[in-house]
Amino acid sequence: MFVEQKRNDLVTMASTVIPARHMFTTRLGGVSEGPFASLNLSSGRGDPDENVRENFRRVCDFFGVGIDDCAVTRQVHKNEVRIVTEADRHVCLSPVPYEADGLVTAVKGLPIFCFTADCVPVLLHDPAAGVAGAIHCGWRSSVQDILAVALRQMASLGARPENIRAAIGPAIGRCCFETDDDVPSAIEAWLGGDTAGLFDPGPGTKTLVDLRLANARRLRQLGVPAENLDISDECTRCSHEKYWSHRYTKGLRGSQASAIML
């Protein structure tokens, strides 16, 4: 079950299946203005850097760390998942020296982040092994099997699929994710045809795709128990006043973060 968390002005979501401290940010509780109001965590889109830094400060305060004490990603819609260590603590808004659409770690006190604005965020946690992951699952990285890569990286740190808890956060829902034929075809191949209930007819030649449920199905295929899975029912495009949505804003938007700390 997803529940709302409030800390000062910050409004975030969390899943009851993950015992580690974590959050899925909303666009509420920051200092940005205009089209970036108010909790924008993306630089280089026109929001002044001092606003983005203050927004990060508020998020990091939730974890009890400074803004230069996190590990973040430079996402490219591929399936690279990086194991991060103390050496990957990142100076806020400085260039990220690697590309990765997912991070995993066994370091305590190191928040790891991924960023979305309609794509599917997945937070992973093996409480027995003390391993966590933050995975950006756009449709391209999904069908490149980024979750299988993430679980292999977590396994290298001692995690086991049957112990992993997974929270699939707010993202564009089946109601709004209209695609051409290439997306359902790629998902069919990725899931080995196990796609019952994932697609609905859309307008014209379009197909409506449930990408969150597709990623949940892949986690089940990879051995994560159904009782360890939690799926948000909030659509970022429908709830565009609460979440950043690339499709709703036609690209003029900020980003939300999904973050977890051991």
Secondary structure, DSSP 8 states (H G I E B T S, - for coil): -EEEEEETTEEEEEETT--SEEEEE-S-S----GGG-S-----SSSS-HHHHHHHHHHHHHHHT--TTSBB-----SS--EEE--GGG-B-TTS--SS--SEEEE--TT--EEEEESSSEEEEEEETTTTEEEEEEE-HHHHHTTHHHHHHHHHHHTT--GGG-EEEE-SB--TTT-EE-THHHHHHHHHTTT--TTSEEE-STT-EEE-HHHHHHHHHHHTT--GGGEEE---BTTTTTTTS--HHHHTT----EEEEEE-
